[in-house]
Amino acid sequence: MAASRSRTGDMPKKIGSSAIMWLLAALYGFPLLWFVVSSFKPGGELFSYPLTFWPKNPTLKGYTDAWTSFDFPGYLINTMIVAIAATLLTIMVSAACGYALAKYGNWWLKIFAGCILATTMLPTETILAPLFLVVRNLGLYNSLSGVVIPAVITATGTFMFRQFFVTVPNDLLEAARIDGSSELSTFFRIMLPLSRPIVLTLAIFSFQWRWNEYLWPLIILNEPSQFTLQIGIAGIVGANNVNWSILISASVLSMVPLVAIYLVFQKYVMNADINAGLKD
Amino acid sequence: MVDSANRATPRWWPRRRHNSYTVAPLILISVNLLLFLTFFVWPAIIGLAYSFTSYTGVGDAPWVGLENYRELIGDTDFYAALLRTLIYTACVVPLMFVMSLGIAYLLVSPYAKGKPIARVIFFLPWLISPIIAGVIWRWLFGENFGLVNFVITELGGDPVSWQSNGDLSLMIVVIVATWAGTAFNMLLFIAALKNVPVSYYEAADLDGANAWQKFRNITLPAIAPTSFIVVLLSTLHAMKEYTYFVAVNDGGPGTENNLIVQYIYETGFKRTQMGYASAASFVLLLILVIVAVLQLIASRRKGS
């Protein structure tokens, strides 16, 4: 049908759509580009009018300053620990729970599914103060586990796995049962490997959530040695005299790991069929 | 054959019956169940309890009854934060909706060229943390050093006070939030748009419908469930925004752009009025529930 339409009639549409799309892309891409380009400018050039787009004397001094003048490596390691630990736990817990919700018919599972969905209505922000008290009473205050553990349960992850396992034929499960495979080993040996695309998608989601999280780590972490990158960078922003040279370079550095991971796993994120119980 | 075997060996009976698997699903959900009880149910209960006390985070929690709620009703700072939150939400949700649907529409349209690269550009802001997204735009809109004011003065205008004017500051946060939030909603819309049957459009073409008519009468109704989810999630998200405001202007100028979560954070953790902050949290929760229910009712009515 589309092919039978006259090609000349499509030309204005093609030009129009492409023009609007690329105009918007420029609008969305420019702030980031300007920021990254600025990170290579020496401190004085950042503020000297007239501003030029490309740095006149490109330098990496902002980056070396960012690395040495505040505890960037320490914050980076803390952030890595939080993001990796939370991601691994989130995947295991969400896969197990999503599988149970998809493949067993017990009445209490249906209630629990409703409870998990309700957590999207009860975001951390609405229970900020009491959640802090609970975590403190558990002895997790000022520790990275206090940041990781409450974040492990996610409705998005659980329902992503549930949706996936619903589409896996029950025959597979029945066959495994007839072969004498126990329920849990069926899950670990057959079902979990099958759900690889969901595992990877949720891995990227979870990694991004935890890498970029600000408010909760700010509340839980008290000592600078425990800070994550977002708290460290927010500390520069909050200073009376913002050191833009360090701020910009540190910000760019902090984005590198996520962008690298995204570019590797791009196709999983882009094809993610996410539509139930979304929450960050 | 299998049936007779089952009947012959009593061991098989309980396992073949409906609901006979209890232990395995219980083990599978156990960690999530524990986390749910510890980090949602427990805080919700003690939060409600503390909201009737003047707890400060340490020591006793003296019972004050409804005093916190009564005080909250007369608290002008709380109202200011609530009003600012509502204004922010009313600005950001429609803008976010239009931008993410528009971009998703272009990205699935057969006419636009260079879609794979454009898609990556639109998606990159999703990777950027709220703090850094705020910093990026703060850098662009700096009053004395930003590119935007530089361009304005080059064109003969006066520098605009992006930081010291509260409404302009709010506008920048709206832009930041839209910029950073588009990607995720765009993904939802792309999935929905791809599921609209092509035959509908072909039939409309035969009837001579133009592009706007097709969009209005075919696309919008077909993606209505996704639109509902996007509006609901964006609204709930906007109502609890905090980080963008910290990064763009620290909730300022002054306390003008302190939203409700920032208000809760300041009272609960900086002024250590945990009881009062818990009461404010419950009011926020109540508002979120009302918003969600209202939107649910609205979408049901539209659907029927």
Contacts between the chains, C-beta under 8 A, distances in Angstrom:
chain1	res1	chain2	res2	distance
A	1	B	198	7.9
A	1	B	202	5.1
A	1	B	205	7.4
A	2	B	110	6.6
A	10	B	111	6.7
A	13	B	111	4.6
A	14	B	111	4.6
A	14	B	112	7.6
A	14	B	113	6.7
A	16	B	111	7.5
A	17	B	106	6.0
A	17	B	109	5.5
A	17	B	111	4.0
A	17	B	112	4.1
A	18	B	111	7.1
A	18	B	112	4.9
A	18	B	113	4.6
A	18	B	114	7.0
A	20	B	106	6.5
A	20	B	112	7.9
A	21	B	103	7.6
A	21	B	106	4.3
A	21	B	107	7.5
A	21	B	112	4.4
A	21	B	114	7.7
A	21	B	115	7.6
A	21	B	118	5.6
A	22	B	114	7.0
A	22	B	118	6.7
A	24	B	99	7.9
A	24	B	102	7.6
A	24	B	103	6.1
A	24	B	106	7.4
A	24	B	122	7.7
A	25	B	117	8.0
A	25	B	118	4.6
A	25	B	121	4.6
A	25	B	122	6.5
A	28	B	121	5.9
A	28	B	122	5.6
A	28	B	124	7.9
A	28	B	125	6.6
A	28	B	179	6.5
A	28	B	182	7.3
A	29	B	121	4.5
A	29	B	124	7.4
A	31	B	136	5.2
A	31	B	137	6.2
A	31	B	140	5.5
A	31	B	179	7.1
A	32	B	124	6.3
A	32	B	125	7.2
A	32	B	128	7.4
A	32	B	136	6.4
A	34	B	139	7.6
A	34	B	140	6.4
A	34	B	147	6.2
A	35	B	135	7.9
A	35	B	136	4.7
A	35	B	139	6.0
A	35	B	140	7.8
A	38	B	139	6.8
A	46	B	145	7.1
A	47	B	144	7.7
A	47	B	145	4.7
A	49	B	150	6.5
A	50	B	150	7.2
A	50	B	154	7.4
A	51	B	147	6.1
A	51	B	150	5.0
A	92	B	31	7.8
A	93	B	31	4.7
A	93	B	32	5.4
A	93	B	35	7.3
A	94	B	32	7.6
A	96	B	28	4.3
A	96	B	29	7.0
A	96	B	31	7.0
A	96	B	32	7.5
A	97	B	28	6.3
A	97	B	29	4.8
A	97	B	31	7.6
A	97	B	32	4.2
A	99	B	28	6.0
A	100	B	24	7.7
A	100	B	25	4.1
A	100	B	28	3.8
A	100	B	29	4.9
A	101	B	29	7.6
A	104	B	21	5.7
A	104	B	24	7.4
A	104	B	25	4.1
A	105	B	18	6.9
A	105	B	19	6.7
A	106	B	19	5.8
A	106	B	21	7.5
A	106	B	22	6.7
A	106	B	25	6.0
A	107	B	19	7.9
A	109	B	25	6.0
A	109	B	29	7.1
A	112	B	29	6.1
A	112	B	32	7.9
A	112	B	33	6.7
A	112	B	36	7.8
A	115	B	36	6.1
A	115	B	40	8.0
A	116	B	32	7.1
A	116	B	36	6.9
A	119	B	36	7.1
A	119	B	40	5.6
A	120	B	236	7.9
A	121	B	236	7.7
A	121	B	288	6.5
A	121	B	289	6.4
A	121	B	292	6.2
A	122	B	40	6.0
A	122	B	44	6.7
A	122	B	285	6.8
A	123	B	236	7.2
A	123	B	240	5.7
A	123	B	288	7.7
A	125	B	240	4.2
A	125	B	242	7.2
A	125	B	261	4.9
A	125	B	264	7.3
A	125	B	281	7.7
A	125	B	284	7.2
A	126	B	240	7.3
A	126	B	281	5.1
A	126	B	282	7.6
A	126	B	284	5.2
A	126	B	285	4.1
A	126	B	288	6.7
A	127	B	40	7.4
A	127	B	43	4.4
A	127	B	44	5.9
A	127	B	47	5.3
A	127	B	281	6.3
A	127	B	285	7.7
A	128	B	261	7.5
A	128	B	264	5.9
A	128	B	265	6.8
A	128	B	268	6.5
A	128	B	277	7.4
A	128	B	281	6.2
A	129	B	47	6.6
A	129	B	50	7.2
A	129	B	264	7.1
A	129	B	268	4.2
A	129	B	269	7.7
A	129	B	274	5.0
A	129	B	277	4.5
A	129	B	278	5.0
A	129	B	281	6.1
A	130	B	42	8.0
A	130	B	43	3.9
A	130	B	44	7.2
A	130	B	46	4.9
A	130	B	47	3.3
A	130	B	50	6.3
A	130	B	278	6.0
A	130	B	281	7.7
A	131	B	39	6.4
A	131	B	43	4.3
A	131	B	47	7.8
A	132	B	268	7.8
A	132	B	269	7.5
A	133	B	43	7.4
A	133	B	46	6.5
A	133	B	50	7.6
A	133	B	57	7.3
A	133	B	274	7.0
A	134	B	38	6.8
A	134	B	39	6.8
A	134	B	42	5.5
A	134	B	43	5.0
A	134	B	46	7.0
A	135	B	39	7.9
A	138	B	38	7.7
A	149	B	35	7.4
A	149	B	39	7.7
A	150	B	35	7.4
A	150	B	38	8.0
A	150	B	39	4.4
A	152	B	31	7.7
A	152	B	35	5.8
A	153	B	32	5.5
A	153	B	35	4.1
A	153	B	36	5.9
A	153	B	39	6.7
A	153	B	40	7.7
A	158	B	32	6.8
A	182	B	24	7.9
A	183	B	21	6.3
A	183	B	23	7.9
A	183	B	24	3.4
A	184	B	24	6.0
A	184	B	27	6.5
A	184	B	28	7.6
A	187	B	24	8.0
A	187	B	28	6.8
A	208	B	126	7.4
A	208	B	127	6.4
A	211	B	129	7.1
A	212	B	128	7.6
A	212	B	129	3.3
A	212	B	130	6.6
A	212	B	131	7.7
A	213	B	129	7.9
A	214	B	129	7.0
A	214	B	130	6.2
A	214	B	131	5.5
A	214	B	243	4.8
A	214	B	246	7.6
A	215	B	242	5.8
A	215	B	243	6.3
A	215	B	261	7.6
A	215	B	265	7.3
A	219	B	265	7.8
A	219	B	269	6.3
A	230	B	129	5.6
A	230	B	131	5.0
A	233	B	131	5.7
A	233	B	132	6.7
A	233	B	135	7.3
A	234	B	131	5.2
A	234	B	246	6.5
A	234	B	247	6.9
A	237	B	131	7.1
A	237	B	134	7.7
A	237	B	135	6.1
A	237	B	138	7.8
A	237	B	246	7.5
A	237	B	247	5.9
A	237	B	250	7.7
A	238	B	246	7.7
A	238	B	250	6.5
A	244	B	139	7.1
A	244	B	145	7.7
A	247	B	135	6.4
A	248	B	135	7.7
A	248	B	139	6.8
A	251	B	132	4.6
A	251	B	135	5.5
A	251	B	136	7.5
A	254	B	129	7.4
A	254	B	132	6.7
A	255	B	127	6.7
A	255	B	128	6.1
A	255	B	129	7.8
A	255	B	132	6.5
A	258	B	127	4.7
A	259	B	124	7.3
A	259	B	127	5.7
A	262	B	123	7.8
A	262	B	127	5.5
A	266	B	120	7.4
A	269	B	123	7.6
A	269	B	187	7.9
A	270	B	119	6.9
A	270	B	123	7.4
A	270	B	187	7.3
A	272	B	187	6.6
A	273	B	191	5.8
A	274	B	187	6.7
A	274	B	188	6.8
A	274	B	191	7.5
A	275	B	188	6.7
A	275	B	191	6.9
A	275	B	226	7.2
A	275	B	229	6.9
A	278	B	229	7.4
A	278	B	233	5.8
